[in-house]
Amino acid sequence: MDFATLASQFFIGLSRGMIFFIVSAGLTLIFGVLRITNFAHGALYMLGAFIAYSVSTLVGQGPYGFWLALLVAPVAVMLVSLVIERGLLRFIYNRDHLIQMLLTYSLVLIAGDLVKIIWGTEFKSMNIPAVLRGSFNLWGASLPWYNAFLLIVGPIVALGLWLFLSKTHLGKICRATATDREMVDVLGINSTRVFAMVFALGGWLAGLGGALIAPTTSISMGMDASIVIYAFLIVVIGGLGNVWGALISSIIMGVGEALGILFIPGIAIIIPYIIAGVLLIVRPTGLLKSAW
């Protein structure tokens, strides 16, 4: 084991953590404001990856295909999310959590069948844009440019969400709605519109995560299952509604998974769950204080 190999794997883990963060940030936003246990969040991520593949393929996977897909896929998933929220979820906000879980899980099954009908069951692949291909050397380690790009996108998303929630009027309304929906309604603010906007924003983030992961993995049915489990763990570990907590826990999970593959590949698949268990024993309320 040399330093270059260790640094390269650590770098890959960091970039993997950025994907975890982008997806889990949308989930923590939905969970924090709407109080919905949204099992369909992973399906929205998968849908984002497939839409990104289709957009890129329509333009021949040329030099601009990825960038166009990065714009179109999150918006398309956001519109799907808005339809789901307005058509289904708004009727169950005050219902038992079991009803919410059953409804969102049924959406997972429906999304899987729709993906099978539209895109088939074959694995899909998407090209990395030419400007981000290849790698660079850092302290003797060969590091891919695309992973470096992910390390830039993740903190930008985190900063953008924090500024939105903390510094904008609309973001403060979202936080107030999460804390006391009845009082927000009394003040004349339409909380149902706030819920719709938050769910759509969460869908946009899921779609963005799917579009970003598409060039680095096989796009296939079932890719939603593992990411949604990680996302729920990250939401709980980081602190409900806390953007920075989600970012920190995502980095821990991503790096832990990558180093586990390097050092103990035989049990690498359970390393994130071991990490989650240890962190929850040490900090049962989450790494950072809940924002709601």
Secondary structure, 3 states (H helix, E strand, C coil): CCHHHHHHHHHHHHHHHHHHHHHHHHHHHHHHHHCCCCCCHHHHHHHHHHHHHHHHHHCCCCCCHHHHHHHHHHHHHHHHHHHHHHHCHHHCCCCCHHHHHHHHHHHHHHHHHHHHHHHCCCCECCCCCHHHCCEEEECCEEEEHHHHHHHHHHHHHHHHHHHHHHHCHHHHHHHHHHHCHHHHHHCCCCHHHHHHHHHHHHHHHHHHHHHHHHHHCCECCCHHHHHHHHHHHHHHHHCCCCHHHHHHHHHHHHHHHHHHHHHCHHHHHHHHHHHHHHHHHHCCCCCCCCCC
